[in-house]
Amino acid sequence: MSMTVADVIALPEVARGEPTVLSDAGAGREVRWVHISDVADMSNLLEGGEIVLTTGDALRADPRPYLTTLASTGVLGVIAEFHRDWHVVPPRIGEFAASLGLTLVVLSREVRFVDITERVHRTLVAEQYEAIDFARRTHEVFTELTLGHADAAGITDAAAELLGTAVVLENLGHQAVASSGALASNVLRDWERRSRQEGGGASGEAWLPVWVGREDDRWARLIAVQPDDRDRTVMVLERAAQALEMARMAERDQLDLERQAQAGLIDDVLRERIRDEKEVAARAAALGVTPSAEYVPATLRVVDWPSESDPVSTQRRTAQLLDIVVSGVRAAGHTGLFSVRDFGEVRMVLSLKVNRGRSRRQMMDALAHALVRDIDRITGLGNVVVGLSASRAGVLSAIGGLAEAREVAQVAASMPPSGRIVFEVPDIRIRGLVALLRNDPRAGRFAEAELRELILHDIQTGTDHLDVLRAYLRLAGNKSALATHLHLSRPAVYSRLARIEEILGVDLSDGESMTSLHVALLILDAQSRATGTGR
C-alpha cells in the first residue's frame, strides 16, 4: 500500500518521540522515500517526494534558508528531533513551513531513525513489489487468453476478476455487448442512456473508460465501474483492450478466409465453373450454410452510398458493411453465403431459420429492419433497400437468382421513398419489368424509336422538352399539376406540350401514346442508371 505524510507521522516508531505537528501542510501527499541527514544543503541528494529525518542542527542554525531549500527540491516534510533542547525550536517556524507547503514535526523524545526508515521503506518496497507482481499476473492472464483465442466475454470476465469490480464492453452504439463482475446486472440497468451522458456514468458513479481499437478505427469501449485504483485499472483495461483487438484481428482473418471462400463459390457458379448441385450444396454446407428446403436470393443495397476518392477508405467502409450484414443475419438465427457485388451492395443466398408462425416475407421484413437499424447506427447510412428473387430449392439455382434480386434492388433504390425496405418483382411493377428487359436490344430500339426526335431536338436547341414530358407522364397527364410543378402558367404549359406533340408526331391525350412514351422513358432511365451516364 502507499503511504502519505500523515501515515508516516502516525507510525508507532514516530509516536514514541512524542511528536508535535507544527505544520500539517500537504500531509495527504504520498511519500516516495525517507532520508536521514543533518546536512544544511541537500539539494543534490534529493529528487522530491521525500520526508527528511534530522536531529535539527541545520534547523536550529538557519531555519528559513534550510526549509526553503528543501521545499525547492520537492521535499514533502521534515521530522526533527529536539529532545535535548526543546526550548530552542525557532519561533513561528511552523507558520513559515506551512507557507512553503511543508509538513513540519518536532520530536521531544529520542527515537531510532533507522526504525522509521525501515518501516516506511519496507512498506513502500512491498507496494512496489506487489504492483510489479500484479502487472506480471495481468500480462500472463491476457497472454494466455490471446493464445487461447478467448472471446470478448472471456476477456471481459478476466478484467473484472483482476480488478474486483464490474467491467462492461460496449460498442459504438453504447450497447453493452459483454459484462462481468460484482453487481454487473445492476450496473447494466438503463445502460445505453447512462452511457451517453456527458462524462459517462450517472450521478454518484465513477466510470473509467478505455477505447478498444486503433485511434483511427476505434470500435468499442471497456468501462470499469467504481474502480479502486486508477493506475491499476487503466493498466488492466489497456491490456484487455489489446487482447480484444488481437482477438478481433484473428477473427477477422478467419472471417476473411471464410468470406473469400463464400464469394469464390458464388463466382464459380455464376461463371459456370461449377454446375453440379450436390457439389455446390456440399461446399455451402462446409461454409456454414444450414441445409434447407429452400434458399432465398437477396441483394442489400445502401441507396446513398458515399463516393470516396480514397480506395483504402472505400474498401474499409465496404468491409464494415459486409461485417454488419453477416453479423445481423447470424444474430437473427439465419445462415447464408455472402459477397460484395459493388460498393454499398451485398448479395446473399439465405437459409432462413424455420419459424412456423411466420412467412418467408415476414422473416425477411424483420431481418431487413434489424439490418437497417444496425447499418444506420454504425455508419449513419439508413437509406437501405433489399431486393428478393423467388425462393429456390437448391443453392445452385438460388445463386443464379442473385441477378434478378440485384435488378429488383436497383429499381427499388430509384423509386420514391415509401417506407418499404424489402422488394420483390411484383412490388416494383412496370419498373421491375423494364429493369429486367433493359439490356434486351429490342427494348433499346423501342425507346430509341419513341424518343429519338425529342432527344435530338433538346440537344440541338438546349431545351428540356424530355424533362417536361417525363413530368407530364409521371403526373398522369394532369396539366394543372404540371404547371404547378414547373412553376409555369397554364398557357406556357399548353405551348410546351403542343411543341412536344409536334416534334414526336403523337397525341399526348391518347392513352396508348402516353403508355408507349412512359415505357420508353423508363427504359431510357434504367439504361442510364446501369451505365452511370446521363441521357
Secondary structure as GFF3:
##gff-version 3
##sequence-region A 1 535
A	DSSP	alpha_helix	5	9	.	.	.	ID=ss1
A	DSSP	alpha_helix	12	15	.	.	.	ID=ss2
A	DSSP	beta_strand	19	24	.	.	.	ID=ss3
A	DSSP	beta_strand	33	36	.	.	.	ID=ss4
A	DSSP	beta_strand	50	54	.	.	.	ID=ss5
A	DSSP	alpha_helix	57	61	.	.	.	ID=ss6
A	DSSP	alpha_helix	63	72	.	.	.	ID=ss7
A	DSSP	beta_strand	77	81	.	.	.	ID=ss8
A	DSSP	three_ten_helix	86	88	.	.	.	ID=ss9
A	DSSP	alpha_helix	93	99	.	.	.	ID=ss10
A	DSSP	beta_strand	103	107	.	.	.	ID=ss11
A	DSSP	alpha_helix	113	147	.	.	.	ID=ss12
A	DSSP	alpha_helix	152	163	.	.	.	ID=ss13
A	DSSP	beta_strand	167	171	.	.	.	ID=ss14
A	DSSP	beta_strand	176	180	.	.	.	ID=ss15
A	DSSP	alpha_helix	184	187	.	.	.	ID=ss16
A	DSSP	alpha_helix	191	196	.	.	.	ID=ss17
A	DSSP	beta_strand	207	212	.	.	.	ID=ss18
A	DSSP	three_ten_helix	215	217	.	.	.	ID=ss19
A	DSSP	beta_strand	220	225	.	.	.	ID=ss20
A	DSSP	alpha_helix	230	270	.	.	.	ID=ss21
A	DSSP	alpha_helix	277	286	.	.	.	ID=ss22
A	DSSP	beta_strand	296	302	.	.	.	ID=ss23
A	DSSP	alpha_helix	311	331	.	.	.	ID=ss24
A	DSSP	beta_strand	335	342	.	.	.	ID=ss25
A	DSSP	beta_strand	345	351	.	.	.	ID=ss26
A	DSSP	alpha_helix	360	379	.	.	.	ID=ss27
A	DSSP	beta_strand	384	388	.	.	.	ID=ss28
A	DSSP	alpha_helix	395	400	.	.	.	ID=ss29
A	DSSP	alpha_helix	402	414	.	.	.	ID=ss30
A	DSSP	beta_strand	422	423	.	.	.	ID=ss31
A	DSSP	alpha_helix	425	437	.	.	.	ID=ss32
A	DSSP	alpha_helix	441	461	.	.	.	ID=ss33
A	DSSP	alpha_helix	465	474	.	.	.	ID=ss34
A	DSSP	alpha_helix	479	486	.	.	.	ID=ss35
A	DSSP	alpha_helix	490	504	.	.	.	ID=ss36
A	DSSP	alpha_helix	511	531	.	.	.	ID=ss37
###
